[in-house]
Amino acid sequence: MSHSPSPPGMVQLCYEGVNGSCIKTPYSPGARVLLYAAFGLGAVLAVFGNLLVVTAILHFKQLHSPANFLLASLACADFLVGVTVMPFSMVRSVESCWYFGARFCALHSCCDAAFCYSSLFHLCCISIDRYIAVTDPLVYPAKFTVSVSGMCVSISWILPLVYSGAVFYTGVSNDGMEELVSALNCIGGCQIVVNQDWVLIDFLLFFIPTLVMIILYSKIFLVAKQQAIKIEHTGGKAESSSESYKARVAKRERKAAKTLGVTVVAFLISWLPYTIDTLVDAFMGFVTPAYIYEICCWGAYYNSAVNPLIYALFYPWFRKAIRVIVSGEVLKDSSSTISLFSE
């Protein structure tokens, strides 16, 4: 990737003395330190934050539920973004050079697309789960079982991996772009060119699950509002034990849906600028300035670091689980049966 041009006579190469090397146009030393700190913080949060989520859900038996298994799988995708994508993208973005080889460039790009699409598909499955839980809370446990959750997890991993592998390892994404690929082909570069057809497919893969989530969460909040009004109107009347139980379950599911709704909104804020930029760029001749692309790209990456912060902010059980894990109590034999809920 290129940044602000170097002063005349100060041209640097990614590999000095190597014919065909890419031109290196890094930031100033001060800016590089700030960027490494900002990007590095995102990678650390993505790795350790999501590792805490996975550890908590898998270790504590009280958290073993179909919905939480989806959360753990989503955290795995975000964890892998922090491990396999963000550190290498950090060096590429700041140094404007790719020092990790052409083969790893293809693998890195494949992992980038696969894990990010996996996050999106997980969020779409979670929205379906929340819709069922809020609209029909009493029969929800029978509808969304462990096997259904496992099916959602499998689809959310297999489809993105197969799609990304097919796109980046068959070369179909740059058909008709041979001249541009040749012009960009230099030693120390890692720029994957995607033609208009595949950019449009990528956009649809983002747009369709996103539309499903928006529709479902709109219905969820409409139902939640109706339930709240109903409870308010019957507040002064005697309720049967079954009605009281149903009201408590509905309230719990609405609260969970609101929290995960925040997660979806955070995803959209993070990924929408990048998705729109790549779509417009492909049809406008790749005219987006490098710094704009970098902002959009890292805004999307940072989503993988945001989710654990949302859980820590809205889920008391997650905060308690973190305290148990960090304090070392998790090593005790009885720690897996600790109660994480106040109720």
Secondary structure, DSSP 8 states (H G I E B T S, - for coil): ---S---TT--EESSTT-TTB-EE----HHHHHHHHHHHHHHHHIIIIIHHHHHHHHHH-GGG-SHHHHHHHHHHHHHHHIIIIIHHHHHHHHHHSS--S-HHHHHHHHHHHHHHHHHHHHHHHHHHHHHHHHHHSTTTHHHHS-HHHHHHHHHHHHHHHHHHHHHHHHH-GGGTT-HHHHHHH--BT-------HHHHHHHHHHHHHHHHHHHHHHHHHHHHHHHHHHHHHHTTTS---HHHHHHHHHHHHHHHHHHHHHHHHHHHHHHHHHHHHHHHHHHHTTS---HHHHHHHHHHHHTHHHHHHHHHHHH-HHHHHHHHHHHHTGGGSGGGGG------
